[in-house]
């Protein structure tokens, strides 16, 4: 059984997918990019601002499922330039306790939706 998780506090999907799917106690969150859900504008002033908006969007999806970043067990980070890794990592890391942080991979890709610099997806368990 799966339950569709959706919130207006995160951007609407850009295609035929949902913000998240809850199956049992496991939440599968689609990748988020730095779209401000209130304005629909991309937040691209800096890689730090972009990553913060991505994490804010993910936080909203988690909240819609009554979860927090403490429930996240796996993250996938896709970036367009590995030179941004340290800056992205600093912002991303500020949302987790380093001792209980989730498993993760970070991959440089050729291009992301809307030509953004970072996209993050997560899996959480309650």
C-alpha positions in Angstrom: 0.0 0.0 0.0 1.3 3.4 -0.8 0.2 6.8 0.2 0.9 10.0 -1.8 2.5 12.7 0.3 2.1 16.3 -1.0 2.4 19.8 0.4 2.1 23.3 -0.9 5.2 24.2 1.2 7.4 22.5 -1.4 7.3 23.0 -5.2 4.8 21.0 -7.2 6.3 18.2 -9.3 7.6 19.2 -12.7 6.4 16.0 -14.4 4.5 12.8 -13.8 5.7 12.0 -10.3 4.8 12.9 -6.7 6.7 14.8 -4.0 6.9 11.6 -1.9 5.4 8.2 -1.5 4.9 6.6 2.0 4.9 2.9 1.9 4.5 1.4 5.3 6.9 3.3 7.5 9.2 4.3 4.6 9.1 7.6 2.9 10.6 7.9 -0.6 11.1 11.6 -1.5 11.6 12.7 -5.0 14.5 15.0 -5.8 14.1 18.6 -4.9 15.6 21.5 -6.6 15.8 25.2 -5.4 12.3 26.3 -6.4 10.7 28.7 -3.9 7.2 27.1 -3.6 5.6 30.5 -2.8 6.9 32.3 -5.9 7.8 29.5 -8.3 11.2 31.2 -8.8 14.5 29.5 -8.7 16.9 30.4 -5.8 20.3 30.7 -7.5 22.0 33.7 -5.8 24.7 31.4 -4.5 25.3 27.6 -4.2 24.7 28.0 -0.4 21.3 29.8 -1.0 20.4 27.2 -3.6 21.2 24.2 -1.3 19.4 25.9 1.6 16.2 26.1 -0.6 16.6 22.5 -1.6 16.9 21.5 2.1 13.9 23.7 3.0 11.8 22.0 0.4 12.8 18.5 1.7 12.0 19.6 5.2 8.5 20.6 4.1 8.0 17.2 2.5 9.2 15.4 5.6 6.9 17.5 7.7 3.9 16.6 5.5 4.7 13.0 6.4 5.1 13.9 10.1 8.9 13.3 9.9 12.1 15.2 10.4 15.6 15.0 9.1 16.3 12.6 12.0 14.2 10.0 10.2 16.3 10.2 7.0 18.3 7.1 6.4 19.6 7.7 2.8 20.3 10.8 0.7 21.3 11.1 -2.9 22.9 14.4 -4.0 23.3 15.3 -7.6 25.5 18.3 -8.5 26.5 19.9 -11.7 30.0 20.8 -10.5 32.1 18.9 -8.0 33.9 22.1 -7.2 30.7 23.1 -5.3 30.9 19.9 -3.1 32.4 21.6 0.0 29.8 24.4 0.0 26.9 22.1 -0.6 28.2 19.7 2.1 28.5 22.5 4.7 24.8 23.5 4.2 23.6 19.9 3.9 25.5 18.9 7.1 24.0 21.7 9.1 20.6 19.9 8.9 22.0 16.6 10.5 23.7 15.4 13.6 27.0 14.2 12.2 26.9 11.1 14.5 23.5 10.0 13.2 23.7 11.4 9.6 22.2 9.2 6.9 24.0 7.2 4.3 24.7 9.2 1.2 26.2 9.5 -2.2 27.2 12.6 -4.1 27.4 12.4 -7.9 28.4 15.0 -10.5 26.0 14.9 -13.4 26.0 16.6 -16.8 22.8 18.5 -16.3 19.9 18.8 -13.9 16.3 20.0 -14.4 16.0 23.7 -15.1 19.9 23.8 -15.3 20.2 24.0 -11.5 23.4 23.2 -9.6 22.1 20.7 -7.0 19.2 18.2 -6.6 18.7 16.1 -3.5 16.4 13.1 -2.9 16.0 11.2 0.4 14.5 8.1 2.0 13.2 8.3 5.5 11.9 5.7 7.9 9.6 6.3 10.9 
